[in-house]
């Protein structure tokens, strides 16, 4: 059972927050005081009570991972005397977390403090503006981890609340970074139209993803593979190259806890000449709840494409690069137009190499198993031409390492590495 939350006395008001609110409350708009939306809200470290409630909201928001695309993952927790209510955004098109929490709180929302992962929205989209609902409910105070990066919001939700006399507080520090990482796909999509790309690799201690003969089952532990299923469930699409399909015949569905999820990610095969076997597990398992997309080029035989379509596979013929491969930039733009926010790339080395070299990869997840495979011809995680000089190497901007719990002794290690643009989005003002 979760520990009881502390009593909710109103935290001290901070001068910086009062100034930000008063600027908007007097003028009625951000533009008339010469401030961009994200400039109008000075941030501060949350006090212990605020931090506790915000952390609860973040934990709730994690439940929505993989379900709310193309919208944000958000959650709210309340503090209203003895009344504590919480809610999170469960699926795209359903009520946002604020509305869920308001319905639970009822009259207790009047005069309450709302703790939110993201600034309440102020525009009509799939649902009405949440800021208006909070004002009508009589909420007294709103504490948020971060502003909504959507250009249609980005401070305007706070502006509407402040103009109605609601006190607003913007947090900074570790809680803000956690929320931005949780919503990394949403933020990249609303600002660029492209999905957030995570490249997942499982390799041996000496950097091999298979033996020289091609055997790759299994390098990583059962615990690491279970973690990958949870990762798939949190992504909108899982992508592989056709080489992986031919070598491993993967299913690529999300089966956390050994049970297939009702909502499966879109499975994408990058296949320039439509070599995906009709008898492969990907093709034979395709259906309305487990869709498969084959991205190919004009080089693919028309007869092969027709046979794939007959079996329920969606085929997209995309432009090709100079060497005859699928143009990955066009593919990512196509996925973005479909409101795919997060893509998990699982193989192989050629596809990973192309994404890293082109700058399309945002994050690397590298599972390192305590085994050594050797072999001059054994494949490595990042293929392609590579770089000619160390000075030209692709560098990550931040990384962390942890042991995979339950993976044995010694355990598998999981390295998470972020590239420059991904870190810049996390650390924006």
Secondary structure, DSSP 8 states (H G I E B T S, - for coil): --------------HHHHHHHHHHHHHSSSGGGT--GGGS--EEE--HHHHHHHHHHHHHHHTTTTTSTTS---EEEEEBTTB--EEE--STTS--HHHHHHHHHGGGGTT-EEEEEE----S-SSS--HHHHHHHHT--EEEEEE---STTSTTHHHHHHHHTT-EEEEEESHHHHHHHHHTHHHHHHHHHS--EEEEEEEEETTS-SS-TT---TTSS-HHHHHHHHHHHHT-SEEEEEHHHHHHH-------GGG---SS--EEEEE-TT----TTSHHHHT-BTTB-EEEEE-TTS-HHHHHHHHHTT-EEEE--B-TTS-B-HHHHHHHHHHTT--EEEEEE-HHHHHHHHHHT---EEEEEEES-----TTS--SS-SS--SSGGG----SEEEEEE-TTS-SS--EEEEEE-HHHHHHHT--
